[in-house]
């Protein structure tokens, strides 16, 4: 409890107290927005984003709160059951959650990660999983180009050929960890697409998978599998770009749209036709057992009510701070946080916001002021689009080409909502996102 409280209430008192800085930031941003003719900072900040207005963000988050809160209460009941079974006499508190949630997870799933990895051999995942999917969706081919220069022996170069056989782009695959390499996973463009400059894209996907010793197969976790699909989603956004100006090409889109194409690709990792093609035992070639696969997939939505609500609570705080006027900045930020979450029905004592205002770097200092919602907005688009594709034939060239035409090729050359509606036929709904996260049952 003491450790949790020290973390949760940091930067709110003592030598490193940020409270006055937070209030001053909110005031200055509101003043700047007013000088520019906007009602508040969020209205100014959101104008170039897909969401467009604070009201759209509040509507999106608010539409999900009831389902998310209902699931969190079920998760809390599961945790409380274990607390009671151990003879304890207390009600679950935020500092208890991680410990007892892990107890629930172990009892429910008890996954052996080493067993799971045996069905995900790196080369098979890449070629029979990721590349296979992109071939089925878009008709493209990734051909090795060992003659091209690389910046490290572990990096592989591929030439991407379009459905008509024409060369489209160069793709570099830099998947393995090494000394001195930055951690994480990302996509970058060495050369951006541009008709004006007559440039074809050159794109790299970077990850940090631990490479097996020489002569042994590299086995990867399912998280790494989905990340490989995710990053190539970004890569294709860059390589399928077909615009005139480089400033509008590929992933140069609004921050609430940029993760949509990558997240959309993640769900193909578990698509039956795809997983049957790559999830095979590295020694015997036997397909992954259905029971084990089901456990892997279901485990990914474990504790998702809690994870979703703590994120949404932070996103709501971010929006509440940035819809204030300069003369309405609160004196007591703790009271402001409590009132803001209660107003939206997102106040549960055992699920605090992921970030409190005093240490909310994304919102207050990291370039995501009135923008923390963007991660979930992109996931809503991805889930809604993927559900649409599943309802219309699934893994087909027709679906892929429609998605490429309206989403991947246009970059930021037209408003993203126009692009989405051209593909989907309507604005996005949050239902598919709730189903994707295991927070709502799909009704066939």
N, C-alpha and C positions, 0 to 999 in steps of 0.2 A: 504493500500500500504506500509506504513512504517513497519508494523508488518511483512508482507510478505518479504520485502527486507531485514529486519534484520535477518530473518531465512535463506533466500536463499543465502545470502552473508556472512554468519557467518564463522568464522575461516579463513578469508582471509585478515585480517588486525588487527592491535592492539595487545593487550597482548597475545591473543590466536591464532595468525596467524600460520596456518599450511602449508603455501605454500612452504617454504624451506624444511620442513620435507617431503612433498609429492614428491618433485623433488628428494630429496636424496634417498627416498625409491625406486623410479623408477630406479634411477641410480644403486643402490646396487643390486637390483633384476636382472637387465640386466647384471651386471658384474658377478654375481653368475651363471646365466644361461650360459654365455660365457665360464666361467671356466669349466663348466660341459659339454661343447661341443654343446650347443644349440644356435640357432640363436637369441632367445629372451626368456624372462621369460614365456610368454604365451606358447611357444613351449614346454618348460620344464614342466610347470604346467599341460598342457593338455594331455601329453603323456599317463597317465593311465586312462584318462576319455573316455567316449564313443565318444565324439566329435573328440578327437585325435589331431586335429590341429587348429591353429587360423583361417586358411582359411575356415574350415568347419563351425566355429561359425559365421564368417563374412558372409558367404554364406547364412546360415540359417536366420540370422537377416535381411540381405539385401533383401532376397526374400519376406519378409513381409512388408517392409517399404512402398511401394506404396499404398497397400490396407489400411494400418493403417493410413497413412497421409490423404488419401482421406476421411476416416471416421471421422478423427479429424476435418477436415475442415467443414464437415456437422454438427458436434456437435457445432463447433464455430458459424456457421450460425444460428443454433437454439438459442444459447445463445444471439447472437447479435440481433435477432428478439425481444427477451424479453427486452433487454436493450433499443432498439429503441422504443418499445411500451410504455415504462415507461417515454418517453420524454427525455431520456438522450442523451447527445451529446459526446459520446466517443466510441472508439473501444475496444472490449474485450481485457483485459490484464491478465497476469497470476494470479494476485491477485484478479481478479474478478471471476475467473472460478468456484471455489467451491460454492460460493454464488448463482450465476445465474444458474449453473448446477442443483442445488437443486430445483430451481424454475421450471426448465424444467421437472425434475423428478416428482415433485408434480403434475404438470399439466398433465403429460402423464400417470402416474400410480396411484398415490394417494392410495397406499396400506395401509390398516389398519392391522398392525402386529398382533394385538390381534385377529382379525377375522381369519387371516391365521393360527395362532397357534391352533385354535380349531380343526383343521383337522390333527394335528400332536401330538398325545398323545405318550409320551415317550415309554412305553412298546410295544405299537402297532408298532411304528416305528422300534424298535429294533427287535422284533420277527417276525412281519408280513412284514417288509420291508427289513432290513439288513440281518437277518438270512434267510429269505425266498429266497432272491436273491442268497445268497451263496449256498443254497441247490439246487436251480435250475441250477446254473452254475457248481457246483463242486460235487453235490451229498452228501455233508457233513451235519452232524447234530451237533447242540450245545445242549448238555444235561446238565441241572443244576447239580452242585455238592455241595450241602449245607453242606456236611460233611468235605469239605476241609477248612483249616484255611484261614482266610482273615485278612487283617491289619486294616480294618474299617468296621463297620456294613453296610455301603452303598455299599461296594464292593461285587460283585457276582462272583462266580467261575463256569466255565463250562468245561466240557470235550468235545473235538472235536473228532467226529468219522468220519472216512473216508467213501468213497462210498461203500467199501467192508465190512463195519461194524467194522473195526479195530480201536483201539484208536490211535489217531494221536498226540494230544497235549492237554495242559491245557490253557484255556483262562480266564483271569481275566478282568472283566468289572468294571471300576472305573469312572463312568460318572458324578457324582454330585459334585458341589462345596462344600467346607467346610472351616472352619477357619484354617489358617496355610497352606493350600494347594497352591502349585504354580499355577499360572494362565496358561491358554492356553490349548492346546490339543496335545497329542503325543502318540506314541507307544514305549514300551520298552520290552526288553527280560530279564526275570529273569533267564532263562536257554536257551542257544542257542542250536540249533540242531547240532548234530555231529555223524556221523557213527563211527568215530574213537573212540570217548568217549562213544558211545552207549547212547547218550542223546536225549530225546524227548524235543521239545521246550515247554517252559512255557512263555506265552506272556501276556502283559497287555495293554489295551487301556485306556487312561486317558482323561477326558474332565472336563469342569467346568459348567455344566448345573445347573441352579437354581432349586433345588428340591422343589416341592409344599409342603405345610403343610400336616401333617398326615391326611389321609383320603381324600385328594383331588388329582386329576390327575395332573401329571406333563406335561405341554404343552410346546412344543419346537418350535423355529423358523425354517424356512426352511434352513437357514444357518447351524444350528445345525444338521439338518437332513443330509445334504450333508457331514458335518464333521464326523458324525458317519459312513457313508459309507467309507469316506476317510481313517479314522484311522483303520478300519478293513481291508482295502486294505493293509496297512502296516502290520497289524497283520497276515494276510494270507501269506504275503511274508515271514514272520518268521516261521509260522506254517507249510507251505508247503515245506519248505527247505528240500532238500534231497541230501546233499553233505557230503564228508568225513571230511573235516577240518573245525573247528568252525570259523576260521578267514575268510572263504569264504562263510559262511552260511547266508541265509536270506537277511536282509537289509544291509549287509556288502558289498555294491556295490558302484560304482562311484557316485559322488554327482550329476551328470547330468542324472542319471538313477533311483536314489532311490525314487523320488517322482512319478515316472511313475506308479507303481502298485497301489498306493493310489489314484492318480488322476483319473486313469482309472475307479475305482469303483464309483466315485462321480456321474457319469452320469446315473447310474442305478436308482438313486433316482427318476428321472423323467420319467423313461421308462414306457410306458403305462401299461403293465402287472403288474409291481411292484407297481406303485403308486395306481393302482386300488385296490391293496391288503391291503394297509396300510393307505392311506390318507382318513380317515373317521372321521366324526364329533364325538368328544369324548362322546357326550350325545345321539345323535340320530342314529349314525352309517351311516348316509348319506355320500356318496362320495363327495369329494371336487368338487364344481361346475367347469365346464370346463373353464368358463370365468375367474374365480379367479385363477385357476391353470395357465392358459396362461399368466395372468398378472404377477404372481409370477416368472415364468420362464423367461419371456421377460425382467423383471426388472433387472435380474442378468447380462444382457449384456448392461445395460444402462451406458453411459459414457465410454464404453470399449475402444474406440479409444484413448481417453486421457490417460486412465490407462495403455494401452499397449505401447503407444509411450513414456511416461515418463519412464517406465521401460526399454524399448529398448534403449533409449538414454543413460541411466546410464550404461547398459550392453556394449554398444558401446564404451563409455568412458573408462570403465574398460579394454576392449581389446586394445584400442588405447594406453593407458599408458603402457601396458605390452607387446606390440610388438615394443617398442622403443629400440634402442641400447643405450649403456651407454653414448656414445658421442653425442647423439641426443635428450637429455632431454630438453624440452622447458624452456625458461626463464619466459615467461608470460603464466600462466596456464589458464587464462580466454580466451586468444586468441587461445590457443591450444584446449580448449573445443569447442569454436565456430567453428573453422576450421574442427575439427573432425566430428562434427554433420552435418555440411554443406556437407562434403565429402560424407556422407552416405545418404543424402537427408532427414535427420531427424531433421533439424533445423527449428522449428516453434517458434516464439517469445512467444506465449501464452502457450506453453507446454515445460517448462524447464525439464531437466533430474531430475529424482526422487532424486538423490544425486549428488551434485557437488563434484569435486575432493577433496576439502579441508575438507569435512565432510563425505566422502564416506567410512564408517567404514568397510563394507563388503570387499571392494576392497583393501583398504590401511592398514587395521588393523585387520580384522575379519576372516581371513582364506579363503576368497573367491576371492583372487587376480586371475585375468583371469578366474574367475569362476562364476561371477554374472549371466551370461547367463543361468546357469544350471536350474534355476526354469522354464524358458520357454522351454528349451530343453525337460525336463521331460513332460511338458504339451503337447508338440507337439507329443511325443511318445504316450501319453495317448489318445489324440484325434484321432490320426491316427489309433491306435489299436481298439478303440471303434467303429470308422466308419467301419473298416474292419469286425468286429463282426456283426454289424447291417446289413451289406450287405450280410452276410452269415448265416442268420437264427436268429440272436439276442440271446435271453436268452435261450441257449441250453447247455446241458451237453457236447456235442461234442465240442462246442466253448470253454467252460470252461476248459475242460481237455487239449485241445491243448494249451491254454494260460498258464495253470498250468505247463505243461510239459516243454515248451520252455522258459517261463519267470520266474515263481514263484519258481520253484523247484531247479533251477541251481545256484542261488546266484551269486557269482562272480567267479564261477569255469570255466567260459569261457568268452571271450570278449563279452560285452553287444551287440555290433552290430551284432555279429553272432547269439546271442539269438533272437534278434528282427527280423532279416531276416528269421530265422527258423520258427518263428511264422507268420510273415506278408508276407513273400515271396519277400520282397524288402526293401530298406532303407526307412525311414520315409519321409513323405511329410508334408509341412506346411499347405496345403489346409484345412484339417479337423480342425486344430487349429483356423484358421481364421473364419470358419463356427461356431465353438463352441463358439467363442467370439462375434459372431454377426457382424463380419467385412466383411463377404462375404456370398453371397447367395448360398445355396445348389442347385445344378442342378440335378434333378432326371433323 
